[in-house]
Amino acid sequence: MDIKKNLIIGIMTGLIGMALISGGTIAYFSDATDTENQILSGYMDLDIGNVNNEGVLFEFKNKKPGDTFSHSFSMKNNGTLDMRDISLHSKHTTYNREGNKKNNGFANQIILKRIEVDNKNILKKPMSLEKLSKTPVILKENIAVNSSTVQVYVEFEFKKTKEKQNEFQGNKIDLLWTFEAIQTDD
């Protein structure tokens, strides 16, 4: 049995040696190519037309109770992503004739009568600048990349009452309008 055992160990050792020798001599072809890749996010770029270099969209002077005044401007999606909607957010600061900040109700006297977007009035009912500051307005929905320019028209009125409105003489409102575009959900 010792001879059989030694013979089996010898054969196994030989087979393992041959496997090791033949495994190291196998030849094959290969090729590799490197690539440089990028992932870029899209961007949103809402362009509001008719804004001057100081960022002023409109300026109305010397208005009196009963006056109406209006302004037109445009909006365009110049980005690479579609926009779900564009909202108008309004804030204001009121100053009295002496130039002091004073909330004396003047913002309740200036009424936003109309907002027309592409010739359609989107304002359900007129609202004061005071109310507008608490209620964002969606101006336009679904603005695709490379879509046409959207035309916007706004009309205001200095509300005229049957009472004296002397406390509003010389008042000023600094009106900050922020146009916020939100991307689509797709």
C-alpha positions, 0 to 999 in steps of 0.5 A: 500500500505504501507503493500505491500511496507513493505512486498516487502522490507522485502522479498528483504532484506531477499533474499539479506541476504540469498545470502550473507550467502550462497555465503560465504559458497561455497567450491571449490578445487584449485591448483597453480604451479610456474615456473621459466623461462629464455630468452637467446639470441643466439650468434655469434662466428667466429673462425679464425684458424691459428692465434697466441697468439698475434693475428697475422694471417701472417707475411711476411719479406724481400720481394722484387718487383716481389715476391709473398707470400701466407697464408692459414687459416680457418674460422668456425661458433662456435656460436649458430646463423647462419651467413648470410655472413662474410666480410673482412675489411682491414686497414693499416699503412705504415712506412718508413725505419726509422720507421716513418708513411709515406704514400709513396704509398707502399700499392699500391705496395702490390697486393692481387692477389687471395682470394680462399674460399674452393678452389674457387677464389672469387676476381674478379680482383687483388687489392692493399692493398690501394684499399682493405682498401676502399672495403670490400670483402664478403668471404663467405655467409650463414654459418650455426651453426655446418657447416664444416670449411671454408678454405681460401687462400690468395696470395699477390704480391709485384708489380714490375715496370720498374722503380726504387722502392728504396723509398720502401726499408725497408718499413713496412705495419701494416695490420689490417684485421677485419672479420665481421660476420652478422647474418641471416635475418630469 
